Amino acid sequence: MGTGAPPKIGILCWEAGHVPRGLVQLESLKGNSTNPDSYDFPVLFRRVKGANIQTILENPDRNVLQEMIREARSMVSGGVRAITTSCGFNAVFQRELASALDVPVFTSSLLQVPMVHAMLGTRAEVGVITAKKAALKKEHLEAVGIHGGIPLYIFGLEDCPEWSKIFNHPDEDINLETVKNEVIGTASEAIREYPGIGALVLECTDLPPFSGPIRKATGLPVFDFIGLVEMVARSL
């Protein structure tokens, strides 16, 4: 959002030219992490050399982590007051990034899971919807404070035919309406299968445009990346 005010939050993004076609389409939606219209305050986007699906989501690369630290430090020296990332799988780097910088760092929407669990108490479980369940490992969860005492169910979108094109056919377009229906369907099925779920947390930063429809379909609170950014922005 171009208000003329200096950006408060810096967002580390994947390298230009290394983003699957489907994700580029999703970026056009208001609510997506890399769409400037998603924010009511100025943010600063910075592309990170070497950051892509393989080096962040599939096989986290510590060389890319060092690039992220370098870019983040540059943004902080320019006046940015908090750092986040455009992919929730950067959760695995939460501790390293936070330790390397002198401003708040929140790499992933998954940071909200312990808070949501505390809000729900012991009577309910937490559901997480992620871009790819197989890639979301114990290391990601532990790095953001999610431990075994939190009753957690994780649901991946990789088996949804249209969404899976992002991984299997990265040069092909996707149908955004079909993807929306797949995401809502995944959330609805999660609640049917596990009726004890009391709230949903959307790991993927491409999913906030669908938060409203998910709330309507499930009747549950839905926590996403944009909500987290807004909370941090208010704290600054």
C-alpha positions as CSV (number, residue, x, y, z in Angstrom):
1,M,0.0,0.0,0.0
2,G,1.6,3.3,-1.1
3,T,0.9,5.8,1.8
4,G,4.2,7.6,1.6
5,A,5.1,6.4,5.1
6,P,8.2,4.3,5.5
7,P,7.6,0.5,5.6
8,K,7.4,-1.0,9.1
9,I,7.5,-4.7,8.0
10,G,9.9,-6.3,5.6
11,I,8.9,-9.5,3.7
12,L,11.5,-11.9,2.4
13,C,10.2,-13.5,-0.8
14,W,11.3,-16.2,-3.3
15,E,13.7,-15.3,-6.0
16,A,12.2,-13.6,-9.1
17,G,11.7,-16.0,-12.0
18,H,11.7,-19.1,-9.7
19,V,8.0,-19.0,-8.7
20,P,5.6,-21.6,-10.3
21,R,3.0,-20.2,-12.6
22,G,0.2,-21.2,-10.2
23,L,1.7,-19.3,-7.3
24,V,2.1,-16.2,-9.5
25,Q,-1.6,-16.4,-10.2
26,L,-2.4,-16.7,-6.5
27,E,-0.3,-13.6,-5.9
28,S,-2.9,-11.6,-7.8
29,L,-5.4,-12.2,-5.0
30,K,-5.8,-9.6,-2.3
31,G,-4.8,-11.4,0.9
32,N,-1.9,-13.1,-0.6
33,S,1.4,-12.4,1.2
34,T,3.1,-10.9,-1.8
35,N,0.2,-8.7,-3.0
36,P,0.8,-5.1,-1.7
37,D,-3.0,-4.6,-1.6
38,S,-3.2,-7.1,1.2
39,Y,-1.8,-4.6,3.7
40,D,-3.3,-1.4,5.1
41,F,0.2,-0.1,5.9
42,P,3.4,0.0,3.9
43,V,5.6,-3.1,3.6
44,L,8.9,-3.8,1.9
45,F,9.3,-6.8,-0.3
46,R,12.8,-8.2,-0.9
47,R,13.5,-11.1,-3.3
48,V,16.1,-13.6,-1.9
49,K,18.6,-15.1,-4.2
50,G,18.3,-18.9,-4.4
51,A,14.9,-19.0,-2.5
52,N,12.4,-21.3,-4.2
53,I,10.3,-24.4,-3.7
54,Q,13.3,-26.7,-3.6
55,T,15.5,-24.7,-1.2
56,I,12.7,-23.6,1.2
57,L,9.8,-26.1,1.0
58,E,11.4,-29.4,-0.1
59,N,15.0,-29.2,1.2
60,P,15.7,-26.2,3.4
61,D,19.0,-24.7,2.4
62,R,21.2,-23.0,5.0
63,N,23.0,-21.1,2.2
64,V,19.7,-19.5,1.4
65,L,19.2,-18.8,5.1
66,Q,22.4,-16.8,5.1
67,E,21.0,-14.8,2.1
68,M,17.8,-14.2,4.0
69,I,19.8,-12.9,7.0
70,R,21.8,-10.6,4.7
71,E,18.7,-9.2,3.0
72,A,16.9,-8.8,6.3
73,R,19.8,-6.9,7.9
74,S,19.8,-4.6,4.9
75,M,16.1,-3.9,5.4
76,V,16.5,-3.3,9.1
77,S,19.3,-0.9,8.5
78,G,16.9,1.0,6.2
79,G,14.4,1.4,8.9
80,V,12.2,-1.7,8.7
81,R,11.0,-2.6,12.2
82,A,10.0,-6.3,11.9
83,I,10.8,-9.1,9.4
84,T,8.6,-11.9,8.0
85,T,8.7,-14.2,5.0
86,S,6.4,-15.1,2.2
87,C,6.4,-18.8,2.8
88,G,5.3,-20.6,6.0
89,F,7.9,-23.3,5.6
90,N,10.5,-20.7,6.6
91,A,9.4,-21.7,10.1
92,V,12.4,-24.0,10.1
93,F,14.6,-20.9,10.2
94,Q,12.7,-19.1,12.9
95,R,15.3,-19.4,15.6
96,E,18.3,-18.5,13.4
97,L,16.6,-15.5,11.8
98,A,15.3,-14.1,15.1
99,S,18.8,-14.6,16.7
100,A,20.5,-12.8,13.9
101,L,18.4,-9.6,14.0
102,D,17.5,-6.9,16.5
103,V,13.9,-6.6,15.5
104,P,10.9,-9.0,15.8
105,V,11.0,-11.9,13.4
106,F,8.0,-14.0,12.6
107,T,8.7,-16.4,9.8
108,S,5.4,-18.3,9.7
109,S,1.7,-18.3,10.5
110,L,2.5,-21.5,12.4
111,L,3.8,-19.3,15.3
112,Q,0.1,-18.8,16.1
113,V,-0.6,-22.5,16.9
114,P,0.6,-22.4,20.5
115,M,-1.5,-19.2,21.1
116,V,-4.6,-20.8,19.5
117,H,-4.1,-23.9,21.6
118,A,-3.9,-21.8,24.8
119,M,-7.0,-19.9,23.7
120,L,-9.0,-23.1,23.2
121,G,-7.8,-24.8,26.4
122,T,-7.7,-28.6,26.7
123,R,-11.2,-29.1,25.3
124,A,-10.3,-28.7,21.6
125,E,-7.7,-29.6,19.0
126,V,-6.0,-27.3,16.5
127,G,-6.2,-28.0,12.7
128,V,-3.4,-26.8,10.3
129,I,-3.9,-26.6,6.6
130,T,-0.6,-26.7,4.7
131,A,0.6,-26.5,1.1
132,K,2.3,-29.9,1.4
133,K,1.9,-32.1,4.4
134,A,4.9,-34.3,3.6
135,A,7.2,-31.4,3.7
136,L,6.0,-30.1,7.0
137,K,8.3,-31.9,9.5
138,K,8.9,-32.0,13.2
139,E,11.8,-29.5,12.8
140,H,9.4,-26.9,11.5
141,L,7.0,-27.3,14.3
142,E,9.6,-27.3,17.1
143,A,11.2,-24.2,15.7
144,V,8.0,-22.2,16.3
145,G,7.2,-23.7,19.7
146,I,4.8,-26.4,18.7
147,H,5.3,-29.4,21.0
148,G,3.8,-32.8,21.4
149,G,1.4,-31.6,24.1
150,I,-0.6,-29.6,21.6
151,P,-3.3,-31.8,20.0
152,L,-2.7,-31.0,16.4
153,Y,-4.0,-32.4,13.1
154,I,-2.3,-31.4,9.8
155,F,-4.0,-31.5,6.4
156,G,-2.1,-31.1,3.2
157,L,-3.4,-29.8,-0.2
158,E,-0.9,-31.8,-2.3
159,D,-3.6,-34.4,-3.2
160,C,-6.0,-31.8,-4.6
161,P,-5.6,-32.1,-8.4
162,E,-5.7,-28.4,-9.2
163,W,-3.5,-27.3,-6.3
164,S,-1.0,-30.1,-7.0
165,K,-0.2,-28.5,-10.4
166,I,1.9,-26.0,-8.5
167,F,4.3,-28.8,-7.7
168,N,3.8,-31.3,-10.5
169,H,3.3,-28.9,-13.5
170,P,4.9,-25.5,-12.4
171,D,4.7,-24.0,-15.9
172,E,0.9,-24.5,-16.2
173,D,-1.9,-22.2,-15.2
174,I,-4.3,-23.1,-12.4
175,N,-8.0,-22.4,-12.1
176,L,-8.3,-20.2,-9.1
177,E,-12.0,-21.0,-8.5
178,T,-11.2,-24.7,-8.5
179,V,-8.3,-24.1,-6.0
180,K,-10.7,-22.2,-3.8
181,N,-13.2,-25.0,-3.8
182,E,-10.4,-27.5,-3.0
183,V,-9.2,-25.5,-0.1
184,I,-12.7,-25.1,1.4
185,G,-13.3,-28.8,0.8
186,T,-10.1,-29.8,2.6
187,A,-11.2,-27.7,5.6
188,S,-14.7,-29.0,5.6
189,E,-13.5,-32.6,5.4
190,A,-11.0,-32.0,8.2
191,I,-13.9,-30.9,10.5
192,R,-16.0,-33.9,9.5
193,E,-13.2,-36.3,10.2
194,Y,-12.1,-34.6,13.5
195,P,-15.1,-32.8,15.0
196,G,-13.0,-31.9,18.1
197,I,-11.0,-29.3,16.1
198,G,-11.8,-25.9,17.6
199,A,-9.9,-23.6,15.2
200,L,-7.9,-23.7,12.0
201,V,-4.5,-22.2,11.3
202,L,-3.5,-21.7,7.7
203,E,0.2,-22.4,7.3
204,C,0.4,-21.4,3.6
205,T,0.8,-17.6,2.9
206,D,-1.2,-18.2,-0.3
207,L,-4.4,-19.2,1.6
208,P,-5.5,-16.0,3.4
209,P,-7.8,-15.0,0.4
210,F,-9.8,-18.1,1.3
211,S,-10.0,-17.6,5.1
212,G,-13.5,-16.0,4.9
213,P,-15.0,-18.8,2.8
214,I,-13.4,-21.4,5.2
215,R,-14.9,-19.6,8.2
216,K,-18.3,-19.6,6.5
217,A,-18.1,-23.3,5.6
218,T,-16.8,-24.6,8.9
219,G,-18.1,-22.1,11.5
220,L,-14.7,-22.1,13.1
221,P,-12.1,-19.3,13.8
222,V,-9.5,-19.3,11.1
223,F,-6.0,-17.8,11.8
224,D,-3.8,-16.9,8.8
225,F,-0.7,-15.0,7.8
226,I,-2.3,-11.7,7.1
227,G,-3.9,-11.6,10.6
228,L,-0.4,-12.3,12.1
229,V,1.2,-9.5,10.1
230,E,-1.6,-7.1,11.2
231,M,-1.1,-8.0,14.8
232,V,2.7,-7.4,14.6
233,A,2.2,-4.1,12.7
234,R,-0.1,-2.8,15.5
235,S,2.6,-3.7,18.1
236,L,5.0,-1.4,16.3
